[in-house]
Amino acid sequence: MHKRFALLALIILYSTFTFAQDVDGGNTNTVPAIKKPSRDFVMLQFNYNNWAAKPANVNPKGFGYGFNGFLCYDFPIKHTNLSFAAGLGVKVSVIYLNSQYLKNTDTTTGAIAQFVDTGAYKRYKFVTTYLTAPFELRYFGNKENRNAGFKAAIGVQVGTLLGAHTKGVRTVSGVTVRDKENSNRYVSPWDFAATARIGYGNFTLFGSYNITTVFKENQGPAITPYAIGICLTGL
């Protein structure tokens, strides 16, 4: 009796093993592996920055630049080629001034940020850094592999001020002097910008135009920032 049960058990085990091989191995070529699509988890943006709608007495100089770095999560919309994405990161803007400096530490009543003409500085820049959340409505031409194919996005960036400073380089009696001032006194605590991207694969052209101004209302010139550049995406 025991020998019969042992033989029956061996037959069942052999049959089960053979069936498993047929399912896992025999159908490998007919059942394609399901690949989870990339979701543009990382966005790195390298920008040319400038100011629009600025008064005549404000003179940006040369090549202002910026860098935005974001980590995003992408939510596909049903079975379409669209998705919604939200993320968090930093937005840094650098603007050079032409023969001017920014007077932004005056604490007297009614004081505002002022751009003062001077020939003292070889270089002078104004830098802002915002903790920023991007929100995008995205379109992917290839939803199975978003690292390839046409893609486009529109959205907004919402930021809160982390810091602002100015830095100037001048020469005094043959000695190079670097002046640096950290002050958020007049700078807008919020940064809202409309954004757009269009491109192919991991590279897109990027543009943004601010809804908010550089300085708080009635505490500085009404200046609107904008940026254009290249965005690298992936993962």
C-alpha positions in Angstrom: 0.0 0.0 0.0 2.8 2.4 1.0 4.6 1.7 -2.3 1.5 2.5 -4.3 1.0 5.9 -2.5 4.7 6.7 -3.0 4.4 5.8 -6.7 1.3 8.0 -7.1 3.0 10.9 -5.3 6.0 10.7 -7.7 3.6 10.7 -10.7 1.8 13.8 -9.4 5.0 15.7 -8.6 6.4 14.8 -12.0 3.2 15.9 -13.8 3.2 19.2 -11.8 6.8 19.9 -12.6 6.3 19.2 -16.3 3.2 21.5 -16.4 5.1 24.3 -14.7 7.9 24.1 -17.2 5.4 24.3 -20.1 3.8 27.4 -18.6 7.0 29.2 -17.6 9.3 28.2 -20.4 7.2 27.0 -23.3 5.2 30.2 -23.6 8.0 32.7 -23.1 8.1 33.7 -26.7 4.3 34.2 -27.0 3.6 36.1 -23.8 5.5 39.4 -23.8 6.8 40.8 -20.5 4.9 43.7 -19.2 7.2 46.8 -18.7 6.3 49.6 -16.4 6.7 52.8 -18.5 9.0 55.6 -17.4 7.3 58.5 -15.7 9.7 61.4 -16.1 10.5 61.2 -12.4 13.4 63.6 -12.7 13.3 67.1 -14.3 16.4 69.2 -14.7 15.9 72.6 -16.3 18.8 74.9 -17.5 17.5 78.3 -18.3 18.2 81.7 -19.7 16.6 84.2 -17.3 15.6 87.8 -17.8 13.1 90.4 -16.7 10.1 91.6 -18.7 7.8 94.6 -18.0 10.6 96.4 -16.1 11.0 100.2 -15.7 13.5 102.0 -17.9 15.9 102.6 -15.0 16.4 98.9 -14.4 19.2 97.5 -16.5 19.9 93.7 -16.6 23.2 92.8 -18.2 24.5 89.9 -20.2 23.4 86.3 -19.7 21.2 85.8 -16.7 20.8 82.1 -16.0 18.9 79.7 -13.8 18.5 76.1 -12.7 15.4 74.2 -11.7 15.6 70.6 -10.3 12.5 68.6 -9.5 11.4 65.1 -8.4 8.0 64.4 -9.8 5.3 61.7 -9.6 3.2 61.0 -12.7 -0.4 59.9 -12.6 -1.6 58.4 -16.0 -5.2 59.4 -17.0 -7.0 56.1 -17.8 -5.7 54.5 -21.0 -5.0 57.8 -22.7 -1.6 59.4 -23.7 -2.2 62.0 -21.0 -1.1 62.2 -17.4 -1.0 64.6 -14.5 2.3 65.2 -12.6 3.2 66.9 -9.4 6.6 67.3 -7.7 8.9 69.3 -5.5 12.3 70.9 -5.9 14.3 74.1 -6.1 14.3 77.0 -8.5 17.3 79.3 -8.7 17.6 82.5 -10.7 20.6 84.7 -11.3 20.4 88.2 -12.9 23.4 90.4 -13.6 23.0 94.2 -13.5 24.7 96.7 -15.8 26.6 99.4 -13.9 24.0 99.2 -11.1 23.6 97.8 -7.6 20.4 96.9 -5.7 19.7 98.9 -2.6 17.6 96.4 -0.6 18.6 96.7 3.1 17.1 100.2 3.9 15.0 99.8 7.0 13.6 103.3 7.2 9.8 103.8 6.9 8.5 103.7 3.4 11.7 102.4 2.0 11.6 100.3 -1.2 14.1 98.3 -3.3 16.0 100.7 -5.5 18.4 100.2 -8.4 21.2 102.7 -8.0 23.5 103.6 -10.9 27.2 103.1 -10.2 30.4 102.3 -12.0 32.1 100.8 -9.0 31.3 97.1 -9.7 32.9 94.9 -12.4 30.2 92.3 -11.8 27.0 92.5 -9.8 24.3 89.9 -9.5 21.0 89.3 -7.8 20.1 85.7 -6.8 16.8 84.2 -5.6 16.1 80.7 -4.5 12.6 79.2 -4.1 11.3 75.9 -2.9 9.0 75.0 -5.8 6.3 72.6 -6.6 5.7 72.0 -10.4 2.3 70.8 -11.7 1.9 69.6 -15.3 -0.6 68.2 -17.7 1.5 65.9 -19.9 1.1 64.4 -23.3 3.2 61.4 -24.4 3.3 60.2 -28.0 4.7 56.9 -26.8 3.1 56.0 -23.6 4.9 52.6 -23.3 8.3 54.3 -23.4 8.3 57.9 -22.4 12.1 58.1 -23.0 11.3 58.0 -26.7 8.7 59.8 -28.9 7.1 63.2 -28.9 6.1 64.8 -25.6 4.6 68.1 -24.5 3.3 69.6 -21.2 1.7 72.7 -19.8 1.5 73.7 -16.2 2.4 76.0 -13.3 5.1 76.3 -10.8 4.4 77.4 -7.2 7.3 78.4 -5.0 8.0 79.8 -1.6 11.1 81.9 -1.0 14.1 80.2 0.6 16.6 83.1 0.2 17.8 86.1 -1.8 21.2 87.7 -1.9 23.3 90.2 -4.0 27.0 89.8 -4.8 29.3 92.4 -6.3 33.0 92.4 -7.3 34.9 95.7 -7.3 38.5 97.0 -6.9 39.6 99.2 -4.1 43.2 100.5 -4.2 44.2 97.6 -6.5 42.6 95.0 -4.2 39.6 92.9 -5.3 36.7 93.2 -2.9 33.6 91.0 -3.0 30.5 92.4 -1.4 27.7 90.0 -0.5 24.4 90.9 1.2 21.6 88.5 2.2 18.2 90.1 2.4 14.7 89.0 1.8 13.2 92.3 2.9 11.5 93.4 -0.4 11.6 90.2 -2.4 8.2 88.5 -3.1 7.7 85.5 -0.7 5.8 83.6 -3.4 6.7 82.7 -6.9 3.9 81.7 -9.4 4.8 80.9 -13.0 3.0 79.5 -16.1 5.1 76.8 -17.9 5.2 74.9 -21.1 7.5 72.1 -22.5 7.7 70.5 -26.0 10.3 68.0 -27.3 11.3 64.5 -28.1 12.5 61.7 -25.8 14.5 62.9 -22.8 15.0 66.5 -24.2 12.4 69.3 -24.3 12.4 73.0 -24.8 11.1 74.8 -21.7 9.6 78.2 -21.1 8.1 80.0 -18.1 6.5 83.4 -17.5 5.8 84.6 -14.0 2.4 85.6 -12.7 4.0 87.3 -9.7 6.7 90.0 -9.7 10.2 90.0 -8.3 9.4 92.3 -5.4 6.4 92.7 -3.0 3.7 95.0 -4.1 4.6 98.7 -3.6 8.1 97.6 -2.2 10.0 97.7 -5.4 9.8 98.1 -9.2 7.1 96.0 -10.9 9.4 93.4 -12.7 8.1 90.2 -14.2 10.7 87.3 -14.6 10.7 84.9 -17.5 12.9 82.0 -18.6 13.6 79.8 -21.6 15.8 76.8 -21.7 16.3 73.0 -22.0 14.7 70.4 -19.8 16.2 66.9 -19.3 13.7 64.3 -18.1 13.9 60.6 -17.3 13.3 57.6 -14.9 
